[in-house]
Amino acid sequence: MRTISLKVVDVATVDGTTKQRLSELGRAIGTRPILNIWDEVMQPDRQALDSILFNLLGLSSNLRQDLYRDLVGLVEARVKKAKSV
């Protein structure tokens, strides 16, 4: 059996300024059209939200880039599969 480590943020430890910024960014993203994955990950509001969340999780810049690369790769594979059906 394989075990994995899962990082979880205790919201009680997040300062008020960060919570407010997360709320603002969530509202901003929620009021605009969501773009295709390639454009979405480049949006300033999306990058700001991701940056805060990645910081809270303590993710390195290398891991952040890996996550974006893997996410885009998964979406590309899914789109390709959908087109082949």
C-alpha positions as YAML, in Angstrom:
chain: A
units: angstrom
residues:
- id: 1
  name: MET
  ca: [0.00, 0.00, 0.00]
- id: 2
  name: ARG
  ca: [1.28, 3.44, -0.92]
- id: 3
  name: THR
  ca: [0.74, 6.43, 1.35]
- id: 4
  name: ILE
  ca: [0.82, 10.06, 0.37]
- id: 5
  name: SER
  ca: [1.18, 13.27, 2.29]
- id: 6
  name: LEU
  ca: [-1.59, 15.80, 1.82]
- id: 7
  name: LYS
  ca: [-1.09, 19.40, 2.85]
- id: 8
  name: VAL
  ca: [-4.14, 21.12, 4.30]
- id: 9
  name: VAL
  ca: [-4.42, 24.77, 5.32]
- id: 10
  name: ASP
  ca: [-5.95, 25.47, 8.72]
- id: 11
  name: VAL
  ca: [-8.06, 28.51, 7.86]
- id: 12
  name: ALA
  ca: [-7.99, 29.59, 11.50]
- id: 13
  name: THR
  ca: [-4.30, 30.40, 11.02]
- id: 14
  name: VAL
  ca: [-4.81, 32.56, 7.91]
- id: 15
  name: ASP
  ca: [-4.60, 36.27, 8.65]
- id: 16
  name: GLY
  ca: [-7.52, 38.59, 7.94]
- id: 17
  name: THR
  ca: [-5.77, 40.45, 5.11]
- id: 18
  name: THR
  ca: [-5.11, 37.21, 3.25]
- id: 19
  name: LYS
  ca: [-8.68, 36.01, 3.78]
- id: 20
  name: GLN
  ca: [-9.98, 39.33, 2.43]
- id: 21
  name: ARG
  ca: [-7.71, 39.14, -0.63]
- id: 22
  name: LEU
  ca: [-8.82, 35.55, -1.32]
- id: 23
  name: SER
  ca: [-12.44, 36.67, -1.11]
- id: 24
  name: GLU
  ca: [-11.83, 39.59, -3.49]
- id: 25
  name: LEU
  ca: [-10.04, 37.39, -6.00]
- id: 26
  name: GLY
  ca: [-12.74, 34.73, -5.80]
- id: 27
  name: ARG
  ca: [-15.41, 37.34, -6.54]
- id: 28
  name: ALA
  ca: [-13.38, 38.77, -9.43]
- id: 29
  name: ILE
  ca: [-12.85, 35.37, -11.01]
- id: 30
  name: GLY
  ca: [-16.48, 34.45, -10.39]
- id: 31
  name: THR
  ca: [-17.79, 37.48, -12.26]
- id: 32
  name: ARG
  ca: [-15.83, 37.00, -15.45]
- id: 33
  name: PRO
  ca: [-15.98, 34.23, -18.04]
- id: 34
  name: ILE
  ca: [-13.66, 31.33, -17.33]
- id: 35
  name: LEU
  ca: [-11.24, 30.94, -20.21]
- id: 36
  name: ASN
  ca: [-9.63, 27.90, -21.75]
- id: 37
  name: ILE
  ca: [-6.94, 26.45, -19.51]
- id: 38
  name: TRP
  ca: [-4.03, 27.94, -21.46]
- id: 39
  name: ASP
  ca: [-5.42, 31.47, -21.14]
- id: 40
  name: GLU
  ca: [-6.91, 31.00, -17.67]
- id: 41
  name: VAL
  ca: [-3.62, 30.16, -15.96]
- id: 42
  name: MET
  ca: [-2.13, 33.36, -17.41]
- id: 43
  name: GLN
  ca: [-4.82, 35.69, -16.04]
- id: 44
  name: PRO
  ca: [-3.48, 38.09, -13.38]
- id: 45
  name: ASP
  ca: [-6.38, 37.40, -10.99]
- id: 46
  name: ARG
  ca: [-5.96, 33.63, -11.35]
- id: 47
  name: GLN
  ca: [-2.20, 33.88, -10.82]
- id: 48
  name: ALA
  ca: [-2.70, 36.05, -7.72]
- id: 49
  name: LEU
  ca: [-5.21, 33.57, -6.26]
- id: 50
  name: ASP
  ca: [-2.97, 30.61, -7.05]
- id: 51
  name: SER
  ca: [0.05, 32.40, -5.57]
- id: 52
  name: ILE
  ca: [-1.71, 32.98, -2.26]
- id: 53
  name: LEU
  ca: [-2.92, 29.38, -2.10]
- id: 54
  name: PHE
  ca: [0.47, 27.98, -3.08]
- id: 55
  name: ASN
  ca: [2.13, 30.16, -0.42]
- id: 56
  name: LEU
  ca: [-0.30, 28.90, 2.22]
- id: 57
  name: LEU
  ca: [0.54, 25.34, 1.20]
- id: 58
  name: GLY
  ca: [4.27, 26.09, 1.24]
- id: 59
  name: LEU
  ca: [4.81, 24.98, -2.36]
- id: 60
  name: SER
  ca: [8.13, 25.82, -4.00]
- id: 61
  name: SER
  ca: [8.27, 27.71, -7.29]
- id: 62
  name: ASN
  ca: [9.49, 24.54, -9.02]
- id: 63
  name: LEU
  ca: [6.49, 22.57, -7.77]
- id: 64
  name: ARG
  ca: [4.16, 25.39, -8.81]
- id: 65
  name: GLN
  ca: [5.51, 25.25, -12.36]
- id: 66
  name: ASP
  ca: [5.17, 21.46, -12.34]
- id: 67
  name: LEU
  ca: [1.54, 21.78, -11.25]
- id: 68
  name: TYR
  ca: [0.71, 24.20, -14.07]
- id: 69
  name: ARG
  ca: [2.52, 22.04, -16.63]
- id: 70
  name: ASP
  ca: [0.76, 18.88, -15.43]
- id: 71
  name: LEU
  ca: [-2.63, 20.61, -15.33]
- id: 72
  name: VAL
  ca: [-2.31, 21.85, -18.90]
- id: 73
  name: GLY
  ca: [-1.09, 18.39, -19.96]
- id: 74
  name: LEU
  ca: [-4.11, 16.71, -18.38]
- id: 75
  name: VAL
  ca: [-6.51, 19.12, -20.05]
- id: 76
  name: GLU
  ca: [-4.80, 18.66, -23.42]
- id: 77
  name: ALA
  ca: [-5.06, 14.87, -23.08]
- id: 78
  name: ARG
  ca: [-8.74, 15.13, -22.16]
- id: 79
  name: VAL
  ca: [-9.51, 17.42, -25.11]
- id: 80
  name: LYS
  ca: [-7.64, 15.09, -27.46]
- id: 81
  name: LYS
  ca: [-9.56, 12.09, -26.13]
- id: 82
  name: ALA
  ca: [-12.88, 13.90, -26.44]
- id: 83
  name: LYS
  ca: [-12.16, 14.75, -30.07]
- id: 84
  name: SER
  ca: [-11.37, 11.12, -30.87]
- id: 85
  name: VAL
  ca: [-14.74, 9.80, -29.70]
...
